[in-house]
Amino acid sequence: MKVIDHWIGGRATTGFGERRGAVWNPATGEQQAEVVLASRQDVDAAVTAAREAFSDWSQSSLSARTKVLFTFRELVNANIERIAEAITDEHGKVLSDARGEVQRGLEVVEFACGIPQLLKGDFSAQVSTGVDLHSFREPLGVCAGITPFNFPAMVPMWMFPVAIACGNTFVLKPSERDPSVSLILAELWAEAGLPDGVFNVLQGDKEAVDGLLEHPDVAAISFVGSTPIAKYIHGRASETGKRVQALGGAKNHAIVMPDADLDYAADHLVAAAFGSAGERCMAISAAVTLGGVAPELLDRIGAKALAMKVGSGRDTASQMGPIVTAQARDRIVGLIDSGERQGARIHVDGRGITVPGYEQGYFVGPTVIDGVTPEMDVYREEIFGPVLSVVRTDDVDAAIDLINANPYGNGTTIFTSSGEAARRFQRGVHVGMIGINVPVPVPMAYYSFGGWKDSLFGEHHIHGPEGVSFYTRGKVITSRWPHVDHAEHQAAHFSFPTSR
Ligand code: NAD
């Protein structure tokens, strides 16, 4: 059985821990590898390697760092296919989607290539007579990233290119369900000339995470995953005095106004709800219909959902792959069952489908549920599967109220041809990322990504300018170089100094 290792201090290692986790191929239902699960000793080894690398890397010139980043960018670009195949084999998503995720991650590397510009400080001359003021930002030290299964390349790449460009060293704790990509990225960093110990991979589960949260040499934690774990990480890291950003789960609503182009809305809703089998934190899981649009919209969505080709992510004809694990599939099916029990209508039913040649795969087909109300489990839970709930409301204010009553606030969208409604919507919703006729409004790398409410704990959104600010801390320097002859300028005062 293939063993997936840690990467510590510039080399792959099985480490000290004896526990192993199974890595499945969700399309075939077969175990394809086992991943080492870190012990506390492994955590210490990874953090020590990162701490030792920090003294040189944090002092390296901006030019030296930029050179490594540009080379890494070229190497990832040249290896997109290899990375995408590793994603598809362990996560299940279709290859074209996996390539897209690597591309979105690369955009953060490209953003980080501009680090000399991003780290520029401010300078004010003569703030008082003979006194100048300037500021600059310094790296924090060892930063850790704890990431979810659903974007094994992109989400880590939201973090480490910026952290490393800022002069930090990094320990990545990827999801134990699809850990292989992290090692490919580690090899590419080494090939790009990144010094040993600057980027490390610690495979593992809760034990690895708790080790990082408690390690005194970890300065900052970036987390992306489900809300209960995000809350835990934020609380625990705060207690242990670390800087922390913890992105959580989501329930993203799309309002469909009566004045919307329904063909366009249906097309985009289907892609946003069922792309990557709905295992995206920006997937649309609730369509909020206004006026009388629901029947017409359901006809269109239903036809498109039924026409979707579900199959192995490796099959180029597939538009949607399997669910990541058998357990996740069973949970999704259980939630669809609960919707039926609680009075919703299953308009398109994806339960119980089989894919010829992949009978043991973890497949659920696109599912559309109509007549969903806010009390139902299917609405309250983050399903994280290919399930679109249709909730009917009367007007745009009621739709905005519904969105704001939801505990999550990651993304939301409106389909409309009314500028007035779009403006009311964008100003009224308590959500971090908003689309107007754009179903999955993921900001570009040079903006920051993050939700509100239970979708993010901490002050900083991820990557973009907020990423640079998260991974650095500021210094402000007040300086005076007194002229020996100007005695009056050198006189000290006992009162609080003010400008002269
Ligand atoms: P998860 O919370 O189960 O796991 C995320 C990470 O936390 C993994 O590395 C895992 O090993 C670790 N972990 C799991 N249980 C833990 C515990 N008890 N203690 C400490 N660490 C633990 O999430 P997942 O199932 O891998 O990913 C799906 C979730 O991530 C969804 O809720 C999705 O919305 C969310 N997500 C959010 C964003 C965002 O930007 N807000 C992006 C992607 C995914």
Residues whose N, C-alpha, C, O or C-beta is under 5 A from the ligand:
A	BS01	NAD	I146 T147 P148 F149 N150 K173 P174 S175 E176 G204 D205 K206 V209 V224 G225 S226 T227 I229 L247 G248 G249 A250 C281 S455
